[in-house]
């Protein structure tokens, strides 16, 4: 399969299935400076918006990636094509993660321009947390075949991170602002495991090819 075909698949998929989700994630990004004073923050304070808002973007972008095939008409169309559904899902996933990284990069750059103590490592940590929450929604939606359940599970975990930080320990999404060390690499690994588990489940239990 040539690259032009892949580009057409991605472009069509984004326009018809995921544009509203992309715009919703962009709205979260634009809302961040409104909700937080993003100027002259030390590293501890700067970590808070980086840990609160990007996970919402990750959840919005990654949870619905299996949703188009829940429509029977789209499912039959996808089955009729030669391209594997797993390749289509992986393309969606890559696009979502690239867009997520771009949004976090924009947020981090904006904060740096406003004299906040933001580092590349902090942005990478924000990406790990966002990917982990998004992967949780991706996994729950993939296993249940229901996007609503995916969002419910990820929202529940997000709220738990807000109020039960100590109980979650290194799995807390707010580890940088709480001073919990070693959390972000663990969240990154967790994201990878959840994504792989969802893909394997769909292949074995749903008999997807």
C-alpha positions as CSV (number, residue, x, y, z in Angstrom):
1,X,0.0,0.0,0.0
2,X,1.5,3.3,-1.1
3,X,1.7,6.4,1.1
4,X,-0.8,8.4,-1.0
5,X,-3.4,5.7,-0.2
6,X,-2.7,6.0,3.5
7,X,-3.0,9.8,3.4
8,X,-6.4,9.5,1.7
9,X,-7.6,7.0,4.3
10,X,-6.4,9.2,7.2
11,X,-7.8,12.4,5.6
12,X,-11.2,10.9,4.9
13,X,-11.4,9.3,8.4
14,X,-10.6,12.5,10.1
15,X,-13.1,14.6,8.1
16,X,-16.0,12.2,8.5
17,X,-15.5,10.6,11.8
18,X,-13.2,12.5,14.2
19,X,-13.3,16.2,13.3
20,X,-15.7,17.1,16.1
21,X,-13.5,15.3,18.6
22,X,-10.4,17.1,17.3
23,X,-12.2,20.4,17.7
24,X,-13.3,19.5,21.2
25,X,-9.7,18.8,22.2
26,X,-8.6,22.1,20.7
27,X,-11.3,23.8,22.7
28,X,-9.8,22.3,25.9
29,X,-6.4,23.7,24.8
30,X,-7.9,27.2,24.2
31,X,-9.8,27.1,27.5
32,X,-6.7,26.4,29.5
33,X,-5.4,30.0,29.7
34,X,-8.9,31.1,30.6
35,X,-9.1,28.7,33.6
36,X,-5.5,29.2,34.8
37,X,-3.2,32.1,35.1
38,X,-0.4,31.0,32.9
39,X,2.2,33.6,33.7
40,X,5.4,33.5,35.8
41,X,4.6,30.1,37.4
42,X,7.3,28.1,39.2
43,X,7.7,24.5,38.1
44,X,5.4,23.1,40.8
45,X,2.6,25.5,39.9
46,X,3.2,25.1,36.1
47,X,2.8,21.4,36.4
48,X,-0.8,21.7,37.5
49,X,-2.4,22.9,34.2
50,X,-0.1,20.5,32.4
51,X,-1.5,17.6,34.4
52,X,-5.1,18.7,34.5
53,X,-5.9,19.7,30.9
54,X,-3.9,17.4,28.5
55,X,-5.4,14.2,30.0
56,X,-8.8,15.6,29.0
57,X,-7.5,16.1,25.5
58,X,-6.1,12.5,25.4
59,X,-9.4,11.1,26.6
60,X,-11.4,13.1,24.0
61,X,-9.0,12.1,21.1
62,X,-8.4,8.4,21.9
63,X,-11.6,7.0,23.4
64,X,-13.7,7.2,20.2
65,X,-11.2,5.5,17.8
66,X,-13.2,2.3,17.6
67,X,-16.6,4.1,17.3
68,X,-17.1,4.4,13.5
69,X,-17.4,0.6,13.2
70,X,-20.2,0.6,15.7
71,X,-22.3,1.8,12.8
72,X,-23.3,-1.3,10.8
73,X,-23.2,0.5,7.5
74,X,-19.6,1.7,8.1
75,X,-18.6,-1.7,9.5
76,X,-19.8,-3.5,6.3
77,X,-17.9,-1.0,4.2
78,X,-14.7,-1.5,6.2
79,X,-15.1,-5.3,6.0
80,X,-15.3,-5.0,2.2
81,X,-12.0,-3.2,1.9
82,X,-8.7,-4.9,1.6
83,X,-7.0,-2.8,4.2
84,X,-6.9,-4.4,7.7
85,X,-9.1,-2.8,10.3
86,X,-6.1,-3.0,12.6
87,X,-4.1,-0.8,10.2
88,X,-7.0,1.7,10.1
89,X,-7.1,1.8,13.9
90,X,-3.3,2.2,14.2
91,X,-3.5,5.1,11.8
92,X,-6.2,6.7,13.8
93,X,-4.2,6.1,17.0
94,X,-1.0,7.7,15.5
95,X,-3.0,10.7,14.3
96,X,-4.5,11.1,17.8
97,X,-1.2,10.9,19.6
98,X,0.5,13.3,17.1
99,X,-2.3,15.8,17.6
100,X,-2.1,15.3,21.3
101,X,1.7,15.9,21.3
102,X,1.2,19.0,19.2
103,X,-1.4,20.5,21.6
104,X,0.8,19.8,24.6
105,X,3.7,21.4,22.7
106,X,1.6,24.5,22.0
107,X,0.5,24.7,25.6
108,X,4.1,24.3,26.9
109,X,5.5,26.9,24.5
110,X,2.8,29.4,25.4
111,X,3.6,28.9,29.1
112,X,7.4,29.4,28.4
113,X,6.6,32.6,26.5
114,X,4.8,33.8,29.7
115,X,7.9,33.1,31.8
116,X,6.6,29.9,33.4
117,X,9.2,27.3,34.5
118,X,8.2,24.6,31.9
119,X,10.7,22.1,30.6
120,X,10.6,19.5,27.8
121,X,10.6,16.8,30.5
122,X,7.5,18.3,32.0
123,X,5.7,18.3,28.6
124,X,6.8,14.7,28.1
125,X,5.3,13.9,31.5
126,X,2.1,15.7,30.5
127,X,2.0,13.6,27.3
128,X,2.5,10.4,29.3
129,X,-0.4,11.2,31.6
130,X,-2.7,12.2,28.7
131,X,-1.8,9.1,26.8
132,X,-2.5,6.9,29.8
133,X,-6.0,8.4,30.4
134,X,-6.7,8.2,26.7
135,X,-5.5,4.6,26.5
136,X,-7.8,3.7,29.4
137,X,-10.8,5.1,27.5
138,X,-9.5,3.4,24.3
139,X,-9.3,0.1,26.1
140,X,-12.7,0.3,27.8
141,X,-14.4,1.4,24.6
142,X,-12.7,-1.4,22.6
143,X,-13.6,-4.1,25.1
144,X,-17.2,-3.0,25.6
145,X,-17.7,-1.8,22.0
146,X,-19.4,1.2,23.6
147,X,-17.9,4.7,23.5
148,X,-20.0,5.9,26.4
149,X,-18.5,3.2,28.7
150,X,-15.1,4.3,27.5
151,X,-15.7,7.8,28.5
152,X,-17.3,6.8,31.8
153,X,-14.3,4.7,32.8
154,X,-11.8,7.4,31.9
155,X,-13.8,10.2,33.6
156,X,-14.0,8.1,36.7
157,X,-10.3,7.6,36.8
158,X,-9.7,11.3,36.1
159,X,-11.9,12.3,39.1
160,X,-10.2,9.6,41.3
161,X,-6.8,11.2,40.5
162,X,-8.2,14.6,41.7
163,X,-9.4,13.4,45.0
164,X,-7.4,10.2,45.9
165,X,-3.9,11.2,44.9
166,X,-2.1,9.3,47.7
167,X,-4.2,6.1,47.2
168,X,-3.3,6.0,43.5
169,X,0.4,6.7,44.2
170,X,2.5,6.4,41.1
171,X,-0.7,5.9,39.0
172,X,-1.9,9.4,39.9
173,X,-2.2,11.7,36.9
174,X,-1.1,14.7,39.1
175,X,2.2,13.3,40.2
176,X,4.4,16.3,39.1
177,X,2.3,18.8,41.1
178,X,2.1,16.4,44.0
179,X,5.9,15.6,44.0
180,X,5.4,11.9,43.3
181,X,8.5,10.6,41.5
182,X,8.7,7.8,38.9
183,X,5.1,8.1,37.9
184,X,5.3,9.3,34.3
185,X,7.4,6.4,32.9
186,X,5.0,4.0,34.6
187,X,2.0,5.8,33.0
188,X,3.7,5.7,29.6
189,X,4.1,1.9,29.9
190,X,0.6,1.6,31.1
191,X,-0.7,3.4,28.1
192,X,1.3,1.1,25.7
193,X,0.0,-2.0,27.6
194,X,-3.7,-0.8,27.4
195,X,-3.4,0.0,23.7
196,X,-1.8,-3.4,22.9
197,X,-4.4,-5.2,25.1
198,X,-7.3,-3.5,23.3
199,X,-5.9,-4.4,19.9
200,X,-5.3,-8.0,20.9
201,X,-8.7,-8.3,22.5
202,X,-10.3,-7.0,19.3
203,X,-8.4,-9.5,17.2
204,X,-9.0,-12.6,19.3
205,X,-12.4,-12.0,20.8
206,X,-14.0,-9.9,18.1
207,X,-12.3,-11.8,15.3
208,X,-11.1,-8.5,13.6
209,X,-8.6,-8.7,10.8
